[in-house]
Structures are given as C-alpha cells and as structure tokens.
C-alpha cells in the first residue's frame, strides 16, 4: 500500500457545540493519509496517473469551509466519506485538530480511518 499525504491543512469553518462557536469561524487543521497505488504514476511520470493531492486539498478545503458541524467527529467522518467517494483511494486516515479547544492542551481532535466499500 502506498500513501499520499497532506499535512497541516488549515481551514476556517463553523465547528462547535457552544452558541458562541456557532457565530464565528474557527480554524481546524486537517491531516490526510490516503492509500493508493503510485506505481503507474511513477512509471509514466504523469499527473493523470497519480492521485492529485492539490485536487484533494481543494475539495477538502471547500467542503470543510462550508460545513457547520457541532462535533469534530462528524466533520472527520464526512471528510473521509468525501475523499473515499470522490477520489481513487482505498483507505483514508483523517486527523482533525481543533487547536485551542481545551484550556491547558496544545491541541485536541480526532483521528479516524475508513476503507472504501468493496
């Protein structure tokens, strides 16, 4: 299994359960790891044969930026579903970091892994 990854994708969005959080944009940090076969892309050296990580990042930024979830768990689940459904990946690990959400902690969040349905 080959992994294409994106780290530290900072995206402003509406996220949180408290009323004041629903009125502002907060920045979440998204990390993605996606399983794909890179052999054809490596052999032919063509973007058409590769997982276009710019396209993935653009789509995730668009999706997260327009979302309004209460829980990071819900956001992560929906990001995973979007990536699996729209890109040629067999597995995805999504990490959502809601930095500053917990006093005394550097960051807090969730990591999920999902597989494409066979």
Buried (B, 14 or more C-beta within 10 A) or exposed (E): EEBBEBEEBEBEBBBBEEEEBEEEEBEBBBBBBBBBBEEEBEEEEEEEBBBBBEEBBEBBBEBBEEBEBBBBEBBBBBBBBBBBEEBEBEBBBBBBBBBEBEEEEEEEBBEBEBEBEE
